[in-house]
Amino acid sequence: MTEPSRAAWLLSLPAEVRSCQGDRAGVVSRVLACAIDLTVVLTVLTGGYLGIAGLAFLSNPVSFRFPVPSRLLVVGVAAALMVLYLTISWAGGGRTYGDRVLGLRVVSRRGEQLHLGIAVLRAVFCTVLPIGLLWAAVDTNRRSVQDLLLRTTVIYDWSPHPSAG
């Protein structure tokens, strides 16, 4: 984004958020974004289950029973979906749907888009250890455990393009 168009874009933001652009995101914004992302993944998981149940019904409507997957299968598929969703989102623009709603972006320590490997590791850490996010509430630089380990950060960025923040 050129400097004049960046300035025009920044002025188009509400005055309340202009001063926060590029600042590190707090724990409340991050938790809300995570809640939205969890809802997205659970919706996809539910849709997949209903699709499988629908196929089972269509194949044998007379003796149809809803499938009863094991807890291990459900947790495994949910975790895999979460890792895939987070990885694709962070490596492909730095934000998930929840991040977009809250005006957040995940960036490297240099403020750049995450490389695929770092995005995968961060997605795995966030899925396996979601409580690590709460460290951002006590860290003076608002970094989660995942941010500290992988040298990433979450910033406020309302720009539609990763390089504009």
C-alpha positions as CSV (number, residue, x, y, z in Angstrom):
1,M,0.0,0.0,0.0
2,T,1.5,3.4,-0.9
3,E,1.9,6.0,1.8
4,P,-1.0,8.3,0.5
5,S,-3.4,5.4,0.2
6,R,-2.3,4.0,3.6
7,A,-3.0,7.5,5.2
8,A,-6.4,7.7,3.5
9,W,-7.2,4.1,4.6
10,L,-6.2,4.9,8.2
11,L,-8.4,8.0,8.2
12,S,-11.3,5.9,7.1
13,L,-11.1,4.0,10.4
14,P,-13.2,5.1,13.3
15,A,-11.3,7.5,15.5
16,E,-11.6,5.1,18.5
17,V,-9.5,2.4,16.8
18,R,-7.0,4.5,14.8
19,S,-4.7,4.9,17.8
20,C,-4.7,1.2,18.5
21,Q,-3.7,0.2,14.9
22,G,-0.6,-2.0,15.2
23,D,-0.7,-2.3,19.0
24,R,-0.5,-5.7,20.6
25,A,-3.9,-7.2,21.3
26,G,-5.2,-7.8,24.8
27,V,-6.4,-11.1,26.3
28,V,-10.1,-10.2,26.0
29,S,-10.0,-9.5,22.3
30,R,-8.0,-12.7,21.8
31,V,-10.3,-14.9,23.9
32,L,-13.4,-13.5,22.0
33,A,-11.7,-14.3,18.6
34,C,-10.9,-17.8,19.8
35,A,-14.5,-18.3,20.9
36,I,-15.7,-17.3,17.4
37,D,-13.1,-19.6,15.8
38,L,-14.2,-22.5,18.0
39,T,-17.7,-21.9,17.0
40,V,-16.7,-22.0,13.3
41,V,-14.9,-25.3,13.8
42,L,-17.8,-26.8,15.8
43,T,-20.2,-25.7,13.1
44,V,-18.1,-27.5,10.4
45,L,-17.8,-30.6,12.6
46,T,-21.6,-30.6,13.2
47,G,-22.2,-30.1,9.5
48,G,-20.0,-33.0,8.7
49,Y,-21.7,-35.2,11.2
50,L,-25.2,-34.3,9.9
51,G,-23.9,-35.0,6.3
52,I,-22.7,-38.4,7.3
53,A,-26.0,-39.1,9.1
54,G,-27.9,-37.9,6.0
55,L,-26.0,-40.3,3.8
56,A,-26.7,-43.1,6.2
57,F,-30.4,-42.3,6.2
58,L,-30.5,-42.1,2.4
59,S,-28.7,-45.4,2.1
60,N,-31.1,-47.2,4.4
61,P,-34.0,-45.2,5.7
62,V,-36.0,-48.1,7.2
63,S,-33.4,-49.1,9.8
64,F,-31.7,-45.7,10.2
65,R,-30.0,-44.8,13.5
66,F,-27.9,-41.7,14.1
67,P,-24.2,-42.7,14.0
68,V,-22.5,-42.7,17.4
69,P,-18.8,-42.0,17.0
70,S,-16.4,-42.5,19.8
71,R,-15.2,-39.6,21.9
72,L,-11.7,-40.2,20.7
73,L,-12.8,-39.9,17.1
74,V,-14.7,-36.7,17.7
75,V,-11.9,-35.1,19.7
76,G,-9.3,-36.2,17.1
77,V,-11.3,-34.9,14.1
78,A,-12.1,-31.6,16.0
79,A,-8.5,-31.1,16.8
80,A,-7.4,-31.8,13.2
81,L,-10.0,-29.4,11.9
82,M,-8.9,-26.7,14.3
83,V,-5.2,-27.1,13.4
84,L,-6.0,-27.1,9.7
85,Y,-8.3,-24.0,10.1
86,L,-5.8,-22.0,12.1
87,T,-2.9,-23.0,9.9
88,I,-4.6,-22.0,6.7
89,S,-5.9,-18.7,8.2
90,W,-2.6,-17.6,9.7
91,A,-0.4,-18.6,6.8
92,G,-2.7,-17.2,4.3
93,G,-3.3,-13.7,5.6
94,G,-2.6,-13.7,9.3
95,R,-6.2,-13.9,10.5
96,T,-8.9,-16.3,11.2
97,Y,-12.6,-15.4,11.0
98,G,-12.6,-14.5,14.7
99,D,-9.5,-12.4,14.2
100,R,-11.2,-10.6,11.3
101,V,-14.3,-9.8,13.4
102,L,-12.2,-8.4,16.3
103,G,-9.6,-6.6,14.1
104,L,-6.7,-8.8,15.0
105,R,-3.8,-10.3,13.0
106,V,-1.1,-12.8,13.9
107,V,2.4,-11.7,12.7
108,S,6.0,-12.7,13.2
109,R,8.3,-10.8,15.5
110,R,9.2,-8.6,12.5
111,G,5.5,-7.8,11.8
112,E,5.4,-10.1,8.7
113,Q,3.0,-12.8,7.7
114,L,3.8,-16.2,9.3
115,H,5.6,-18.8,7.3
116,L,3.7,-22.1,6.9
117,G,5.9,-24.0,9.4
118,I,5.4,-21.4,12.2
119,A,1.7,-21.2,11.4
120,V,1.4,-25.0,11.8
121,L,3.4,-25.0,15.1
122,R,1.3,-22.2,16.5
123,A,-1.9,-23.9,15.4
124,V,-0.8,-27.1,17.2
125,F,0.2,-25.3,20.3
126,C,-3.0,-23.3,20.4
127,T,-5.1,-26.4,19.9
128,V,-3.2,-28.6,22.4
129,L,-2.6,-25.8,25.0
130,P,-5.3,-23.2,24.7
131,I,-4.9,-22.1,28.3
132,G,-1.5,-20.6,27.2
133,L,-3.5,-17.8,25.7
134,L,-4.2,-16.5,29.2
135,W,-0.5,-15.7,29.8
136,A,-1.2,-12.6,27.6
137,A,-3.2,-11.2,30.6
138,V,-0.1,-11.1,32.8
139,D,2.7,-10.6,30.3
140,T,3.7,-6.9,30.0
141,N,3.9,-7.2,26.2
142,R,0.6,-9.1,25.9
143,R,2.2,-12.3,24.6
144,S,0.7,-15.7,25.1
145,V,2.8,-18.8,25.8
146,Q,2.5,-19.6,22.1
147,D,3.8,-16.1,21.2
148,L,6.8,-16.5,23.5
149,L,7.7,-19.9,22.2
150,L,7.3,-19.1,18.5
151,R,8.2,-15.4,18.5
152,T,4.8,-14.3,17.2
153,T,2.4,-11.6,18.3
154,V,-1.2,-10.7,17.8
155,I,-1.8,-7.1,16.9
156,Y,-4.8,-4.9,16.2
157,D,-5.1,-4.5,12.5
158,W,-8.2,-3.5,10.7
159,S,-6.5,-3.5,7.3
160,P,-7.9,-5.9,4.7
161,H,-4.3,-6.5,3.5
162,P,-1.5,-8.1,5.7
163,S,1.1,-5.5,4.6
164,A,-0.9,-2.5,5.4
165,G,-0.8,-2.8,9.2
